[in-house]
Amino acid sequence: ASTKYIAPIIYWLFVFFVFLKIHLYPVRPATMTYDDVTHLTAKIKPKQQRVELEMAIDAMSPNYCRSKGEQIALNVDGTSYDETNTYSAKMMDKQTFSSIQATTNTSRYAAAVFRKGELHVTPLTGILQMRPSFSYLDKADNKTREREATNEGGDSSQDEAEEEAKAITVRFARPESEQARQRRIQSYEFLQKKQAEEPWIHLRYHGVKDGRSEHEKQYLFCQSVDTSENSELVKSPKEYLAMLMPPLTEEKVVKPVGPSNVLSMAQLRTLPLGEQVKTLMKNVKVMPFANLMGLLASGTDSTAVLRCIQQVALLVQGNWVVKSDVLYPKNTCSPHSGVPAEVLCRGRDFVMWRFTLERSVMRKEVASIIKLPPEDVKEFLEHVAVPRVNRGWEFLLPTDVDFIKKHPDVAHRQNMLWLGIQSKLEKVFVFSKEDFMPKSCPQPEPVHIPGDHVLKVAQERAHTNQSTLMKELTVKKENFKAGGSVCIKQEPISDREDEPMDTSSCLLNGSVNGFPGYFSSVPTKELTLLNKRVLNKI
C-alpha cells in the first residue's frame, strides 16, 4: 500500500506515490519499441535503486548473425553443459540491461496524467537509465584464462610431491586509525563490497497490456475529489493566479565583478577629469595628446586636459609619459625586488631623461648608472620603449612634432622641468650631460660626382675667370717688352756634353694657362730666358 496526499487545486490534483520510477531504455527507432520484447527476468536492489532486466533477442531475425551468436556463447560457457551457463541454447539469445541513476535529485520531476479536465501529478522517486550490460565478456575472459592455465600446467602438478611444511610468520594488524578507516570506507573496493552485500530481489515482469499493469496505473489518479479533507491546501483562483504570476519586484542590478585595477569606459567617465587622465596614464604609461583626447568624452576642453596631464605626466619627444611618483607612490616598493619607491622613481626618471636626448638607449649602460636590479630596469624600459636588434631600446612612439609646434609654451615649460630633473640626477648619479652626447661627429659619406658635371663646372669657372687671366697676361707682355730684369739661376754644367736640354715639357702645346698663341708673339731671346726661368721654378 502507498501513502497518498491529495491536493486539489481547481482541476489540478497532486498525488504522491512512493515507488514511482522512470526507466529510460536505450534509444531505438520509433517502430522498434520494447513493449513487445519478451522480458525473461527482472531483479532489483532497492537501497541502491539498481535494476537488471534480461530481454530475449530475436534469433530468427534476418539481422541476427547466428554464427557470431554461437561463437559468443561458446566463449562464455565453453563446450560443457551446466545449469549455471549463461546461454542454455548454445547461442546468444538474450541481453541484459543494467540501470544507473540518471540524477540523484528528483524533487523537480513528476509524472502527470490528464483526464476529464483534471491533471494528476505524481512525484518521482527515481530516474534510472538502462544500459546494456557486458558482464558476459568478463566471464568469457575468465574462461579463457582458466583454459590457458590448464594447458600450461597440465596434470604435472598432481604428480609432484607435496612440499615440505614451512614455518609461517604470524603478524597482527595494527589498530586502524580514524583517518585510515575513513579512507577505507571511501575507497572503491569498499563501495563495491558494500554494493555486493545487498541481495537481489527477484521480480515478476508484467507487460504494458497486462491486467496487473492496468490496475497499478489507477494509482496515478486521485481516488477522492473531496476538498474538505484537505482544506489547508485549497487556494482561491486569485491566490492561485498570484502563485503562478507573482508581482514584479525590482531587481537589483548586479555589476559584473572585474579586477580591482580595471575600469570600464562608462565607469571611467563618471570620475572627475583629473582622475580620468590619471587613470588612463597609469594604464597606458605613454600616449600622444591626440589619443588622450580621443579617449575622453566628446566636447572635453583641451586646455583643462593640458592642465590635468601636466600634473601626472612629463613630455618626452612630444608624447606624454606618466610620472614616476604616480606609478610608485610613497611607502611602496618594487614587486620584483622590494626596492623602495623613492629609489625606483630616481631610476625611472633617469631612463625618461635619456629618451629626451636620443631615440634609443642601451640597457646595460642604464643599469650601470642607476644600479637597480635587472627586473626593475626592464620594467622601466618596457613602459616607454621597445627592443630593437643591435640598437638597444627605442622610444615607443614617434616624436609628436605637431604638438610641440601647436603648444610651444607647454613644451618650453616641460623643458625647464627636465633641466631641474637633470640637475638632481647629476648630483645623485654623478654624471654630466656631455657624457651622453656624441663624442665625434660622424664623417660624411663620400659623394660620387659624375665626370661630365665636373667638366661643366670647370668650364664655367674658366669662362668666369677668363677676363682676369687676360689682364694678367697683358701685364706680363708689357713687362717683357719693357726689358724688365730677369733673374736667371745658374745650373751646374752637365758632364755629358751630348745631352740636350729638354724644354718641350714646359710648353703646353704652345699655350700658357690654356690660352694659345702667346709664345708666337714673344721674341726668341725672351722666349729662351722664359724657358730657363720656368725650369728654375720646376
Secondary structure, DSSP 8 states (H G I E B T S, - for coil): ------EEETTEEE---TT-EEEE-----TTS-STTS-EEEEEEETTTTEEEEEEE--TTSTT--HHHHHHHHHHHH-SS--TT-S-TTSS--EEEEEEEES-S--TT-EEEEEETTEEEEEE-SEEEEEEEE-HHHHHHHHHHHHHHHHHHHTTHHHHS-----------------HHHHHHHHHSHHHHHHHHHHS--EEE----TTSHHHHHHHGGGS-S---GGGGGGG---HHHHHHHHS--------------TT---HHHHTTS-HHHHHHHHHHHHSEE-HHHHHHHS-TT--HHHHHHHHHHHEEEETTEEEE-HHHHS-TT-B-TTT--BHHHHHHHHHHHHHHHHH-SEE-HHHHHHHH---HHHHHHHHHHHEEEETTTEEEESS---HHHHHH-HHHHHHHHHHHHHHHHHHHHHHT--GGGGS-SS----------HHHHHHHHHHHHHHTHHHHHHHHHHHHHHHHTT-----------S-TT-----GGG-BTTEETTEETSGGGS-HHHHHHHHHHHHHH-
